[in-house]
């Protein structure tokens, strides 16, 4: 039997928008859990829903294990298999890493919704929030954050 338990109930009384700029170091994962947590806490919103949106087509957002760095290395290996560089792409004007980056973004997505309870993001024990950079060179990535709640 499956039961759904109500954890909190409130009218929406506040919406807060913000921006998080992330400087990447090229292909890989940048954990953004801590800056997001600080921002959420600073808004004063206790219960609600956080939306994080990446404004790019060659970077994405994901929630993934944050304890063992081997997981992130294996994820990069898996993405290389799913979207290899040498696949005969037509769109190559921005370089050989660009079209695979678009495919990797398509597979992993550009937005996340994270519940907020008691002023904190509700994540599992081993979960962290990451920006995945799919291009080879460093980039400045712009994320929009929106918290709605009470």
C-alpha positions as a Markdown table, in Angstrom:
| # | Residue | x | y | z |
|---|---|---|---|---|
| 1 | Unk | 0.0 | 0.0 | 0.0 |
| 2 | Unk | 1.3 | 3.5 | -0.9 |
| 3 | Unk | 0.5 | 6.4 | 1.4 |
| 4 | Unk | 1.2 | 10.1 | 0.7 |
| 5 | Unk | 1.9 | 12.1 | 3.8 |
| 6 | Unk | 1.3 | 15.9 | 4.0 |
| 7 | Unk | 4.6 | 17.6 | 5.2 |
| 8 | Unk | 3.4 | 21.2 | 5.2 |
| 9 | Unk | 0.6 | 23.3 | 4.0 |
| 10 | Unk | 0.6 | 27.1 | 3.3 |
| 11 | Unk | -0.7 | 29.7 | 0.9 |
| 12 | Unk | 1.8 | 31.0 | -1.6 |
| 13 | Unk | 2.8 | 34.4 | -0.2 |
| 14 | Unk | 6.2 | 35.0 | -1.7 |
| 15 | Unk | 8.1 | 34.6 | -4.9 |
| 16 | Unk | 11.8 | 35.4 | -5.2 |
| 17 | Unk | 13.9 | 35.4 | -8.3 |
| 18 | Unk | 17.7 | 35.3 | -8.5 |
| 19 | Unk | 20.7 | 34.6 | -10.7 |
| 20 | Unk | 23.6 | 32.3 | -10.1 |
| 21 | Unk | 26.7 | 32.7 | -12.4 |
| 22 | Unk | 28.9 | 29.7 | -12.6 |
| 23 | Unk | 32.4 | 29.8 | -14.1 |
| 24 | Unk | 33.2 | 26.3 | -15.5 |
| 25 | Unk | 36.6 | 24.8 | -16.2 |
| 26 | Unk | 35.6 | 23.0 | -19.3 |
| 27 | Unk | 33.8 | 19.6 | -19.6 |
| 28 | Unk | 32.8 | 18.2 | -16.2 |
| 29 | Unk | 30.5 | 18.8 | -13.3 |
| 30 | Unk | 30.4 | 21.8 | -10.9 |
| 31 | Unk | 28.5 | 21.3 | -7.7 |
| 32 | Unk | 26.2 | 24.2 | -7.0 |
| 33 | Unk | 24.4 | 22.7 | -3.9 |
| 34 | Unk | 26.0 | 25.1 | -1.4 |
| 35 | Unk | 25.4 | 28.4 | -3.2 |
| 36 | Unk | 21.8 | 27.4 | -3.9 |
| 37 | Unk | 21.3 | 26.4 | -0.2 |
| 38 | Unk | 22.6 | 29.7 | 1.0 |
| 39 | Unk | 20.4 | 31.6 | -1.4 |
| 40 | Unk | 17.3 | 29.7 | -0.4 |
| 41 | Unk | 18.0 | 30.2 | 3.3 |
| 42 | Unk | 18.6 | 33.9 | 2.7 |
| 43 | Unk | 15.2 | 34.4 | 1.0 |
| 44 | Unk | 13.4 | 33.6 | 4.3 |
| 45 | Unk | 11.0 | 31.3 | 2.4 |
| 46 | Unk | 10.4 | 28.3 | 4.6 |
| 47 | Unk | 8.3 | 26.0 | 2.5 |
| 48 | Unk | 8.0 | 26.0 | -1.3 |
| 49 | Unk | 9.5 | 24.9 | -4.6 |
| 50 | Unk | 12.8 | 26.0 | -6.0 |
| 51 | Unk | 13.2 | 26.0 | -9.8 |
| 52 | Unk | 16.7 | 26.3 | -11.3 |
| 53 | Unk | 17.0 | 27.0 | -15.0 |
| 54 | Unk | 20.1 | 26.9 | -17.1 |
| 55 | Unk | 20.0 | 29.5 | -20.0 |
| 56 | Unk | 22.3 | 27.5 | -22.3 |
| 57 | Unk | 22.0 | 24.7 | -24.9 |
| 58 | Unk | 25.4 | 23.1 | -24.2 |
| 59 | Unk | 25.3 | 22.9 | -20.4 |
| 60 | Unk | 22.7 | 21.2 | -18.2 |
| 61 | Unk | 21.5 | 20.6 | -14.6 |
| 62 | Unk | 21.3 | 17.4 | -12.7 |
| 63 | Unk | 20.9 | 16.0 | -9.2 |
| 64 | Unk | 23.5 | 13.2 | -8.7 |
| 65 | Unk | 25.5 | 11.5 | -6.1 |
| 66 | Unk | 28.0 | 13.9 | -4.4 |
| 67 | Unk | 30.0 | 11.4 | -2.2 |
| 68 | Unk | 32.1 | 9.4 | -4.7 |
| 69 | Unk | 33.8 | 11.4 | -7.5 |
| 70 | Unk | 34.1 | 8.1 | -9.5 |
| 71 | Unk | 30.3 | 8.5 | -10.2 |
| 72 | Unk | 30.9 | 11.8 | -12.0 |
| 73 | Unk | 33.8 | 10.3 | -14.0 |
| 74 | Unk | 31.6 | 7.3 | -15.0 |
| 75 | Unk | 28.8 | 9.7 | -16.0 |
| 76 | Unk | 31.2 | 11.5 | -18.4 |
| 77 | Unk | 32.3 | 8.2 | -19.9 |
| 78 | Unk | 28.6 | 7.2 | -20.4 |
| 79 | Unk | 27.8 | 10.6 | -22.0 |
| 80 | Unk | 30.8 | 10.1 | -24.4 |
| 81 | Unk | 29.3 | 6.8 | -25.4 |
| 82 | Unk | 25.8 | 8.3 | -25.9 |
| 83 | Unk | 27.0 | 11.4 | -27.8 |
| 84 | Unk | 30.4 | 10.6 | -29.3 |
| 85 | Unk | 32.4 | 13.4 | -31.0 |
| 86 | Unk | 33.1 | 11.5 | -34.2 |
| 87 | Unk | 29.5 | 10.7 | -35.3 |
| 88 | Unk | 29.4 | 12.6 | -38.6 |
| 89 | Unk | 27.4 | 15.6 | -37.3 |
| 90 | Unk | 26.4 | 18.3 | -39.8 |
| 91 | Unk | 26.5 | 21.1 | -37.2 |
| 92 | Unk | 30.2 | 21.6 | -36.6 |
| 93 | Unk | 30.7 | 25.4 | -37.1 |
| 94 | Unk | 31.4 | 25.9 | -33.4 |
| 95 | Unk | 33.8 | 23.0 | -33.1 |
| 96 | Unk | 33.7 | 19.2 | -32.7 |
| 97 | Unk | 32.5 | 19.4 | -29.1 |
| 98 | Unk | 29.4 | 21.5 | -29.8 |
| 99 | Unk | 26.9 | 19.1 | -31.3 |
| 100 | Unk | 27.7 | 16.4 | -28.8 |
| 101 | Unk | 27.2 | 19.1 | -26.1 |
| 102 | Unk | 23.7 | 19.8 | -27.5 |
| 103 | Unk | 22.8 | 16.1 | -27.4 |
| 104 | Unk | 24.1 | 15.7 | -23.8 |
| 105 | Unk | 22.0 | 18.7 | -22.8 |
| 106 | Unk | 19.0 | 17.2 | -24.4 |
| 107 | Unk | 19.5 | 14.0 | -22.5 |
| 108 | Unk | 20.0 | 15.6 | -19.1 |
| 109 | Unk | 17.8 | 18.8 | -19.2 |
| 110 | Unk | 18.1 | 22.4 | -18.3 |
| 111 | Unk | 15.8 | 22.8 | -15.4 |
| 112 | Unk | 15.3 | 21.3 | -11.9 |
| 113 | Unk | 12.5 | 21.6 | -9.4 |
| 114 | Unk | 13.6 | 21.0 | -5.8 |
| 115 | Unk | 11.2 | 21.1 | -2.8 |
| 116 | Unk | 12.0 | 23.4 | 0.1 |
| 117 | Unk | 11.0 | 22.5 | 3.6 |
| 118 | Unk | 11.9 | 24.4 | 6.8 |
| 119 | Unk | 14.1 | 26.8 | 4.7 |
| 120 | Unk | 16.2 | 24.0 | 3.2 |
| 121 | Unk | 16.3 | 22.2 | -0.1 |
| 122 | Unk | 15.0 | 18.6 | 0.4 |
| 123 | Unk | 17.7 | 16.4 | -1.1 |
| 124 | Unk | 18.6 | 12.8 | -0.4 |
| 125 | Unk | 21.7 | 11.9 | 1.8 |
| 126 | Unk | 24.0 | 11.5 | -1.2 |
| 127 | Unk | 22.4 | 14.0 | -3.6 |
| 128 | Unk | 24.0 | 17.1 | -4.9 |
| 129 | Unk | 23.0 | 19.7 | -7.5 |
| 130 | Unk | 25.4 | 20.0 | -10.4 |
| 131 | Unk | 25.9 | 22.1 | -13.5 |
| 132 | Unk | 27.2 | 19.9 | -16.2 |
| 133 | Unk | 29.5 | 21.7 | -18.7 |
| 134 | Unk | 29.5 | 19.8 | -22.0 |
| 135 | Unk | 32.0 | 21.9 | -23.9 |
| 136 | Unk | 35.7 | 21.5 | -23.7 |
| 137 | Unk | 36.6 | 25.1 | -22.9 |
| 138 | Unk | 35.7 | 27.1 | -19.8 |
| 139 | Unk | 32.5 | 29.0 | -20.0 |
| 140 | Unk | 30.4 | 31.4 | -17.9 |
| 141 | Unk | 27.0 | 29.9 | -17.3 |
| 142 | Unk | 24.0 | 31.8 | -16.3 |
| 143 | Unk | 21.4 | 30.2 | -14.1 |
| 144 | Unk | 18.0 | 31.6 | -13.1 |
| 145 | Unk | 16.6 | 30.6 | -9.7 |
| 146 | Unk | 13.0 | 31.1 | -8.7 |
| 147 | Unk | 11.6 | 30.2 | -5.3 |
| 148 | Unk | 7.9 | 30.2 | -4.7 |
| 149 | Unk | 6.4 | 29.5 | -1.3 |
| 150 | Unk | 5.6 | 30.9 | 2.1 |
